[in-house]
Amino acid sequence: QVQLVESGGGLVQAGGSLRLSCAASGIIFSVNAMSWYRQAPGKQRELAAVITSGGRTNYADSVKGRFTISRDNARNTVYLQMNSLKPEDTAVYYCNVRPAPYITDYWGQGTQVTVSS
């Protein structure tokens, strides 16, 4: 079955950096787009970044220029490098994949990121 396991969250001061990792299993990782979503308290889950199988990336306006999504197909892992963190980046971050036939979304357990001011 599909499993996504996130790691790397934590508490950081504003202006700091964190790198999140998501290890995937149960899918042919290299052919799938991978995404990072986040959900702040009292808010809806939102897309933060996505990377296609070919390495093309797209970002939410709120993180553009500060976050970088990347992938290592040899390790079946997707990363989210977060720099210049702001208190408004505080959220639970989730890894996501929707493999063929593109019907079901799979989510990791989430990792908490807290940015103090």
N, C-alpha and C positions, 0 to 999 in steps of 0.2 A: 504494500500500500504506500501511498505517497506520504512522506514525512518531511517536514521543514522544521529545522531547529535553529532558532536565533540565539545569538550571544553578543556580548559587548556593551550592553547598556550600563547605565550607572548615573552617578551624580557628578556634575561638572559645573564650574563657574561660567558665567557669561563670558563669551570670547574664547572659550576653550574648544577642544576637539574630542570626538569619540569616533571609533570605527565599529560598525555593526557587521556581524557575519551571519549568514544563513546557509546552513548545510542541508542539501536536498538529497533525498533518496526515493526510490520507487518510480522515478521518471527518467526518460532519456534527457538529461539535463541540457545538453548542448543545443537541442532543437527548440527549446522553450524560452519564451520571453519571461523574465523574472521582474517582480515589482516589490517595492517597499511602500507600505501604507503606514499612516499613523493616526492615532485617535487620542485627542486631548480630552480631559475631563469635561463632561457635559456637551461634547461636540460629536459630530458624525465622523466616521472614519474617512480619511481622505488620502488620495494618491500623492505620494511624495516624489517617487522616481521610478522609472521603468527602463529596462535594458532589453533589447531584442536579442534573438539568437545570433544575429550578425554584429552585435555590439553597438547598435544605434541607441542613443539615450534620449530621454525626455524628462523634464522636471517640472514640478509645480512652481509657479512664479515665486512663491514664498521662500523657496529653498535654492532657487537658481543662483549660481555663482558661489554658493557656500557648500553645497552637498555634491558628492560625486559617487555615482553608482558604477560598479565594475563587476566583472565575473571572471572566475577561474574554472574553465570547463574540466580541467584535469582533476580538480578537487571538488567538483559539483557544488561550488560555493559562490554565492553572490555577496557583495560587500556594499556598505554605504558609509563612505567617509564624510563625516560631518564636521565642518570647520566654522569658526566664528559663530558659535552657538548662542542663541538668544533664549530668554525665559519662555518666549512663546513657542519654542521648539519642544517644550516639555510635553511628553505624550508617551503612550505605549506604541512601539514600532513593531509592525508585523510584516513578515515576508509572505509573498503571495505568488502562486502559479496557477494558471488555467490551461492544463495540457489538452491536446487533442482528445476527444472531439469538441473541446472548447465549451463544455456545458457546466462543468463543476469547478468551483474555486476551492483551492486548498490554502490553508493558512497555518502559519506557525503559532506557537503559544504566546508570542509577543515578548518584547523586552522593554523594560521601563527606562526612559531617558528623562532625567530631571536636570534642568538648567537653573541654577540659582543666580539671582541678580546681585 
